[in-house]
């Protein structure tokens, strides 16, 4: 008799914000939400189909189940790019994405997500979260470390 084994997916995100002089203005870790469409895309990847998750996006809204509410792509340093994201597997069953955003203007960031497209407002969102505003200004940086664990 076949017994079904359920794989749990959960994640967390670490935000580390620094001013130009190196002082830390934000250091927090929060849980994320793994989306249903993201789980479907992971299943496709398991048997050689689908597109890998390679991009981190930020925004100033609240994410839906499939996209960020108000992705920030041009104002003050927001961008979505696959070339700036380092993807690693720091331990068994953990996928990790890391990038650093450099800002040229002020933003009150409230959302972040992992995507399988480098083009703004497109692709499948694997995981996201909304959070209390992280206020950034010109010359600030924000490093995002996003992990998803399968157990």
N, C-alpha and C positions, 0 to 999 in steps of 0.2 A: 504494500500500500504506500502510495506517495504522500509524504507529509510536507506541507508547504512551509517554507522558511521565509519570514518577512525580513527584508533588509531595511533598517532604519537609516534615514538620511537627516542629518542635522548639521548646523554650521554656526560659525561665529566670525565676527569681524573685529579687527583691532584698528583703531584710528590713532595716529600719532601726529599731532600738529606742532610745527615749530615756527617761530618768528625768525626773521633774517639773522638775528644775533644768536640763534641756537636755543633760546629759551623755549621750553615746552608750554604750549597753551591748551593742548588737548591730549589726553592719554586715556582712552576708554575702550573697553571690549564689550560687545553686545551680541546676542544671538540673532540669527537671521531666519528667514522663511524660505525653505526650498519649495519651488513652485511645481505644480502638477505638470506643466508643459516642460519644465526642466527635467523632471524625472523621466518623462517620455523620451526626451532627446538623449538622455543617458542610456536608456534601454536600446535605442537605435544604435548608439555608439558601441554598445557591447557586442553587437554582431556585425560590425563593420560598415554601418551606414550612419548618416547624420553628420553634423558639423561640430567640432570641438569648441569648448568654451574658452575664449582667449582674451576677453576684453572686460574692463571694469569701467562703469559709468557712474557719474554722480549727478545729483539734481537738487532742486529746491522745492519739491512737492512731496507727494506720498505715492509710493508704488502701488500699481494694481497687481493682479495675479500674472500679468504678462509683460508689463513695461513700467518704466519709471513714470511718475506723474508729470514731472517737468524737468526733463534732462537738460543739464547745463553743458553746452557745447562750445560757446564762444565767449561768453561774458566772464572775464576775470580769470581764466585759466582752466575752465572746465573743458574736457575733451573725452572722447572715447577712442582708444587706440589699442591695437593688438601688439604693436611694436614695443610699447613701454611696459608691458606686463610680463613679469617673470613667473613662470609656472613651475611648481615643484611638488614633490611628494615627500614631506618631512617625516612621515611615519606611515605605517601600514593602514590602509583604508582612508587616508586623508589626502585630499587634493587642495593645493594652496595656490593663490594668485596674489602677487604683490606689485604695487605700483606707487609712484609718488607724483602727486599733482603739485605744480608750481603756479602760484596765482599772481595775476597782474592787476587785480581789482578786488572789490569786496563782494562776497557772496555769503549767504546764510544757508549752508548745506543742510538738508534734512533727509536725504535718501541716497542709496547706493545699490548697485546690482552687478551681477556677473552675466555676460552675454556671449553668444557665439557669433557675433558680428561686430566689426570695427566701425560700422556705419551707424550714426546716431539714429535712434528711434527705429531700429530694425533688428531682426534676429530673435532668437529665443532667449528668455531670461531664466537662468538656472536658479538663482537665489537673490533675495533682496531684503532690505529692511528700511524702516523709517526710524528716525531718532531725533532727540532734542537738537536744535540747531547747533552746528559747528560754524562759528563766524570766522571767516578768513578775510584777510586784506592783502594789498599789494606786497609782494616779496615773501609771503607765508608759503609754507609747504605742508602738505598733508599726505603722509604715507598710509596706505590702506593695505592691510593683510587680511585676506578673505579666505576662510577655510570651510570646506564641506567634508564631513566625515560619514563614511558608510560603515555601519556596524550591524 
